[in-house]
Amino acid sequence: MTFLLPYTLLRRGWQRKHRELSMFDLSLGLFIPFLIATSCLVLAAGSAFYTKTDDG
């Protein structure tokens, strides 16, 4: 996030007055993919480790 925030601000032409919007935009853009990836990883691990099979 150290390098992504200034690059994003420069690329979009945002000034200091847009700082709150840029923080919201960047944090939402980082949080939602993290949440989706973490959820998929937890579901996959739960499926792999806690699957009960009926052997007979």
Rosetta silent file (secondary structure, phi, psi, omega in degrees, C-alpha in Angstrom):
SEQUENCE: MTFLLPYTLLRRGWQRKHRELSMFDLSLGLFIPFLIATSCLVLAAGSAFYTKTDDG
SCORE:     score description
SCORE:     0.000 S_00000001
   1 L     0.000  -21.859 -179.447    0.000    0.000    0.000 S_00000001
   2 L   -61.176  -41.591 -177.722    2.999    2.274    0.474 S_00000001
   3 L   -94.357  -23.176 -176.037    3.653    2.457   -3.254 S_00000001
   4 H   -74.763  -38.261 -178.398    0.145    1.827   -4.522 S_00000001
   5 H   -63.230  -51.763  178.484   -1.535    4.838   -2.918 S_00000001
   6 H   -63.279  -37.277  178.673    0.706    7.560   -4.434 S_00000001
   7 H   -63.742  -42.641  179.116    0.675    5.849   -7.815 S_00000001
   8 H   -62.776  -43.229  179.312   -3.114    5.635   -7.755 S_00000001
   9 H   -63.058  -43.849  179.950   -3.429    9.294   -6.827 S_00000001
  10 H   -68.155  -40.568 -177.105   -1.075   10.419   -9.584 S_00000001
  11 H   -64.979  -37.953 -178.099   -2.610    8.172  -12.224 S_00000001
  12 H   -88.612   -7.751  179.403   -6.138    9.421  -11.576 S_00000001
  13 L    75.439   26.178 -178.615   -5.115   13.047  -11.201 S_00000001
  14 L   -84.323  143.847 -179.559   -6.492   13.301   -7.673 S_00000001
  15 L  -104.309 -167.201  178.211   -5.361   16.122   -5.402 S_00000001
  16 H   -64.604  -30.233 -178.466   -5.399   16.579   -1.621 S_00000001
  17 H   -69.241  -16.695  179.126   -9.113   17.332   -1.689 S_00000001
  18 H   -98.065   11.360 -172.425   -9.764   13.792   -2.949 S_00000001
  19 H   -61.935  -43.151  179.918   -7.786   12.092   -0.168 S_00000001
  20 H   -63.031  -42.969  177.789  -10.784   10.629    1.698 S_00000001
  21 H   -64.002  -39.958 -179.292  -12.228    9.217   -1.507 S_00000001
  22 H   -67.789  -38.637  177.627   -8.873    7.767   -2.506 S_00000001
  23 H   -65.243  -41.432  177.690   -8.397    6.064    0.864 S_00000001
  24 H   -63.983  -44.961 -178.661  -11.887    4.572    0.655 S_00000001
  25 H   -63.085  -45.817 -177.622  -11.330    3.446   -2.932 S_00000001
  26 H   -70.378  -43.090 -178.923   -7.961    1.862   -2.233 S_00000001
  27 H   -67.038  -38.285  177.498   -8.949    0.167    1.012 S_00000001
  28 H   -67.974  -37.588  178.089  -12.110   -1.245   -0.542 S_00000001
  29 H   -68.419  -23.559  177.053  -10.129   -2.432   -3.548 S_00000001
  30 H   -94.571  -31.773 -174.572   -7.715   -4.265   -1.275 S_00000001
  31 H   -76.495  -43.529 -176.922  -10.149   -5.536    1.344 S_00000001
  32 H   -64.159  -46.992  175.782  -12.767   -7.174   -0.878 S_00000001
  33 H   -62.971  -36.200  176.953  -10.304   -9.366   -2.853 S_00000001
  34 H   -63.426  -41.921 -179.533   -8.585  -10.314    0.429 S_00000001
  35 H   -65.121  -42.390  179.501  -11.928  -11.262    1.946 S_00000001
  36 H   -66.349  -45.679 -179.262  -12.910  -13.380   -1.063 S_00000001
  37 H   -65.123  -41.382  179.343   -9.527  -15.150   -1.236 S_00000001
  38 H   -65.891  -40.538  178.309   -9.470  -15.831    2.502 S_00000001
  39 H   -62.779  -43.070  178.388  -13.017  -17.173    2.440 S_00000001
  40 H   -64.167  -39.241  178.997  -12.187  -19.536   -0.425 S_00000001
  41 H   -65.802  -42.145  178.760   -9.068  -20.740    1.389 S_00000001
  42 H   -65.136  -42.142  178.595  -10.992  -21.411    4.614 S_00000001
  43 H   -65.118  -41.031  179.417  -13.713  -23.285    2.738 S_00000001
  44 H   -66.968  -40.796  178.814  -11.188  -25.379    0.837 S_00000001
  45 H   -66.904  -41.286  177.891   -9.249  -26.223    3.992 S_00000001
  46 H   -63.413  -38.958  178.465  -12.423  -27.129    5.831 S_00000001
  47 H   -68.311  -37.175 -177.509  -13.502  -29.358    2.986 S_00000001
  48 H   -76.283  -38.595 -172.475  -10.117  -31.067    2.780 S_00000001
  49 H   -94.675  -23.710 -173.343   -9.501  -31.633    6.490 S_00000001
  50 L  -118.710   28.278  176.833  -12.964  -32.205    7.921 S_00000001
  51 L   -85.446  125.671  177.752  -14.604  -34.402    5.313 S_00000001
  52 L   -98.071  132.578  176.606  -16.065  -37.566    6.823 S_00000001
  53 L  -114.291  147.505  178.776  -16.248  -40.643    4.679 S_00000001
  54 L  -100.008  103.951 -175.154  -18.336  -43.710    5.354 S_00000001
  55 L   -82.721    0.940  175.379  -16.037  -46.683    4.791 S_00000001
  56 L   155.575    0.000    0.000  -18.614  -49.283    5.151 S_00000001
